[in-house]
Amino acid sequence: MRGGRSLMAVIGIILSRRTNKGVKTKNIFLINRKINYIADMSQIEELRAFVLIVETGSLTQAADRMGIAVSAVSRRLRDLELRLGTALIQRSTRRLFLNETGQLFYQRAKTVLSTLEDAEQEVQNAGGALSGVLRISVPLSFGIAHMSTAIAQFMHAHPDIHIEMDLSDKRVDMIAEGFDAAIRIGNLTDSSLIAKKISSVSVLPVAAPSLISQWPQLNHPNDLAKMPALVYANDRSPLDWHYVGPDGKAGSLNITPRMSANNGDVLRDLAIAGLGMVSLPNFLHYEAINKGLLQPLFPDYDWSGFDIFVVYPKTTILPKRTRVFVDFISGLYGRSPYWEEIDRTALAG
């Protein structure tokens, strides 16, 4: 088959490139000698199964990603190793791990699949229309309040792209769970991801006017320590609120929690009901502030804030649809997003 020969040529070129000195040359020859299995489509699926097993660390998760039975994934791995004449993955009762040959083959296989996918995308997008599935992970509250319009705009511009958006405050494993991009708020710790800042958000403690009226002696942020508080449970230190005063002096207070929850929308609504003060990003309560339902507490103080990022996995070739989405979302909110437009009279209150 002409297509098969072309793909094998690509693989041959990739495998002939220089490798790290620590990798044994015989492994390269072994892989080169056996690489002709690629000519058949079912054998390309063996490659995909192998790469997914490595990236997810599990036959079960790889099977879920491919939409097939675990036994089918196991069979594809077995057939692959039989064709190569060597084991790639060592198995124990608890985990799977690559041997030396498997590590070499994984890098080459991943590059081959990325090249193949990119070639398919170039052909499919020759007329200018992007297509395929784009999986996105978005924090729950931010996604509900601020991503719907953005996604609608993107889908109107690219009608052949199928969006799968997961709304959750859980930090997903993008590689294992197959996400193309994610919105992350706050500190980034995963070095396997590429991050691009898309905006920022300030944090303000707020309370309902009815609750504030019950605490007339609020002259300094530390006076908030005894006021009942509603706490976002996913914060690393939910009971410690830090601030910087107009004079540049930093301080902190330990609050008195009345309730905790892992959703900011619930906490905002309970604060509106007068059940406690709450410290949330402005994108969650800026409308309630502007409507007079919530009143900022000590707005002249800096109560920190967060950067907002779009992140995506490091890969040799980034699919065009992912790259276009990253560029789109990066230019959407800007340095002064609309959720920072708080009525100055509300701040003065």
Sequence and secondary structure as in RCSB ss.txt:
>XXXX:A:sequence
MRGGRSLMAVIGIILSRRTNKGVKTKNIFLINRKINYIADMSQIEELRAFVLIVETGSLTQAADRMGIAVSAVSR
RLRDLELRLGTALIQRSTRRLFLNETGQLFYQRAKTVLSTLEDAEQEVQNAGGALSGVLRISVPLSFGIAHMSTA
IAQFMHAHPDIHIEMDLSDKRVDMIAEGFDAAIRIGNLTDSSLIAKKISSVSVLPVAAPSLISQWPQLNHPNDLA
KMPALVYANDRSPLDWHYVGPDGKAGSLNITPRMSANNGDVLRDLAIAGLGMVSLPNFLHYEAINKGLLQPLFPD
YDWSGFDIFVVYPKTTILPKRTRVFVDFISGLYGRSPYWEEIDRTALAG
>XXXX:A:secstr
 HHHHHHHHHHHHHHHS   TTS HHHHHHHHHHGGGGGSHHHHHHHHHHHHHHHHS HHHHHHHHTS HHHHHH
HHHHHHHHHTS  EEE SS EEE HHHHHHHHHHHHHHHHHHHHHHHHHTTTS   EEEEEEE HHHHHHHTHHH
HHHHHHH TTEEEEEEE SS   HHHHT SEEEEES    TTEEEEEEEEEEEEEEE HHHHTT     SGGGGG
GSEEEEETTSSSTTEEEEE TTS EEEEE EEEEEES HHHHHHHHHTTS EEEEEHHHHHHHHHTTSSEESSTT
SB  EEEEEEEEE  SS  HHHHHHHHHHHTTS SS GGG   HHHHH 
